[in-house]
């Protein structure tokens, strides 16, 4: 269970959507758990952790990628994806 996520002030004050900011924070938590610079996490897990739908999480991930805040690896439907921040 995730108990906290740190979202940097520069990100909170950016023009990104609230969903993108939330997903960024949750990805940081998953990366911290993995002990590296990346993490393997399913879209459905991010949706569960954020309380968002898979569709909204997918849009938030795309927004973070457009702004070059994350670097997702190739995604396969129903599989885990690797994200780096």
C-alpha positions as CSV (number, residue, x, y, z in Angstrom):
1,X,0.0,0.0,0.0
2,X,1.3,3.4,-0.9
3,X,1.2,5.8,2.0
4,X,2.8,8.9,0.5
5,X,4.2,10.4,-2.7
6,X,6.5,13.4,-3.1
7,X,5.6,15.7,-5.9
8,X,8.1,18.5,-6.5
9,X,6.9,22.1,-6.2
10,X,8.1,22.9,-9.8
11,X,5.7,20.2,-11.0
12,X,2.8,21.3,-8.8
13,X,3.1,24.9,-10.2
14,X,3.4,23.7,-13.8
15,X,0.6,23.7,-16.4
16,X,0.4,19.9,-16.4
17,X,-3.0,18.4,-15.7
18,X,-3.7,17.3,-12.1
19,X,-3.8,13.7,-13.4
20,X,-0.3,13.9,-14.8
21,X,1.0,15.4,-11.6
22,X,-0.6,12.6,-9.6
23,X,0.8,9.9,-11.9
24,X,4.3,11.4,-11.7
25,X,4.2,11.2,-7.9
26,X,3.0,7.6,-8.0
27,X,5.6,6.6,-10.6
28,X,8.3,8.2,-8.3
29,X,7.0,5.9,-5.4
30,X,7.3,2.8,-7.6
31,X,10.8,3.8,-8.8
32,X,11.8,4.3,-5.1
33,X,10.6,0.8,-4.3
34,X,12.6,-0.7,-7.2
35,X,15.8,1.1,-6.0
36,X,16.8,2.2,-9.4
37,X,16.0,4.9,-12.0
38,X,13.1,3.0,-13.5
39,X,10.2,0.8,-12.5
40,X,8.0,-1.9,-14.1
41,X,4.3,-1.1,-13.4
42,X,1.0,-2.0,-15.1
43,X,-1.4,0.7,-16.2
44,X,-4.0,-1.0,-14.1
45,X,-1.8,-0.7,-11.0
46,X,-1.3,3.0,-11.7
47,X,-5.1,3.4,-12.0
48,X,-5.6,1.6,-8.7
49,X,-3.0,3.7,-7.0
50,X,-4.3,7.0,-8.2
51,X,-8.0,6.3,-8.2
52,X,-8.1,7.3,-11.9
53,X,-9.4,5.2,-14.8
54,X,-6.9,3.3,-17.0
55,X,-7.9,5.7,-19.8
56,X,-7.1,8.8,-17.7
57,X,-3.8,7.3,-16.6
58,X,-2.9,6.6,-20.2
59,X,-3.6,10.2,-21.1
60,X,-1.5,11.4,-18.1
61,X,1.4,9.1,-19.1
62,X,1.2,10.5,-22.7
63,X,1.3,14.0,-21.3
64,X,4.3,13.3,-19.1
65,X,6.0,11.8,-22.1
66,X,5.2,14.7,-24.4
67,X,6.9,17.0,-21.8
68,X,9.8,14.6,-21.5
69,X,9.3,14.0,-17.8
70,X,9.2,10.3,-18.2
71,X,10.7,7.8,-20.7
72,X,8.4,4.8,-21.0
73,X,9.6,1.7,-22.8
74,X,7.5,-0.1,-25.4
75,X,4.1,-0.9,-24.0
76,X,2.3,-4.2,-24.7
77,X,-1.4,-4.4,-24.0
78,X,-2.1,-6.1,-20.7
79,X,1.6,-6.2,-19.8
80,X,3.8,-4.2,-17.5
81,X,5.6,-1.2,-18.8
82,X,9.0,0.2,-17.7
83,X,9.1,3.9,-16.9
84,X,12.2,6.1,-16.1
85,X,12.1,9.5,-14.6
